[in-house]
Amino acid sequence: MMGLEWLRPAAFLGSILFALVGVLVFWISFIIIDKLTPYDLWGEIVEKHNKALALVVAAMCLGISIIVAAAIHGG
């Protein structure tokens, strides 16, 4: 039984800190990949409705998220 161990201030603040670091690393990774591509990802997806590119970017986002989560978790 887990109890209320997760509600301790140190555990709660640690979780928030790791979540913020994970989102920051994900955001920076996305910006780097956006700069490496020969065109504007946001413009292609939002303005031109390029569904194929949106699917590729979604898969890339999931991959980066899994890598960041594994790095933070340590496994």
C-alpha positions in Angstrom: 0.0 0.0 0.0 1.4 3.3 -1.1 -0.2 5.5 1.6 0.5 9.2 1.5 4.3 9.0 0.9 3.9 10.9 -2.4 2.3 13.8 -0.6 5.4 14.7 1.4 6.7 18.1 0.3 10.1 16.8 -0.8 8.6 14.1 -3.0 5.9 16.5 -4.4 8.4 19.2 -5.2 10.8 16.7 -6.7 8.1 15.4 -9.0 7.2 18.9 -10.1 10.9 19.8 -10.7 11.5 16.6 -12.8 8.3 17.3 -14.8 9.5 20.9 -15.5 12.9 19.7 -16.5 11.4 17.0 -18.8 9.1 19.5 -20.5 12.1 21.9 -20.9 14.3 19.3 -22.5 11.4 18.2 -24.8 10.8 21.8 -25.9 14.5 22.4 -26.6 14.7 19.1 -28.5 11.7 20.1 -30.6 13.1 23.5 -31.4 16.5 22.0 -32.5 14.7 19.5 -34.8 12.5 22.3 -36.2 15.7 24.3 -37.0 17.3 21.3 -38.6 14.5 20.6 -41.0 14.5 22.5 -44.3 11.1 24.1 -43.8 8.9 25.5 -41.0 7.2 22.6 -39.3 4.5 24.7 -37.6 3.6 26.5 -40.9 3.4 23.2 -42.8 1.2 21.5 -40.2 -1.1 24.4 -39.2 -1.3 26.6 -42.3 -0.9 24.0 -45.1 -2.6 21.1 -43.2 0.2 18.6 -44.0 -1.2 15.5 -42.2 1.7 13.3 -43.2 4.2 15.7 -41.6 2.0 16.0 -38.6 2.1 12.3 -38.1 5.9 12.2 -38.4 6.2 15.1 -35.9 3.8 13.3 -33.5 5.9 10.2 -33.7 9.1 12.3 -33.1 7.4 13.9 -30.1 6.5 10.5 -28.6 10.1 9.3 -29.1 11.6 12.3 -27.5 9.2 12.1 -24.6 10.1 8.4 -24.0 13.8 9.2 -24.1 13.4 12.1 -21.6 11.2 10.0 -19.3 13.7 7.2 -19.3 16.6 9.6 -18.7 14.8 11.2 -15.7 13.6 7.8 -14.3 17.1 6.4 -14.7 16.2 3.3 -16.6 
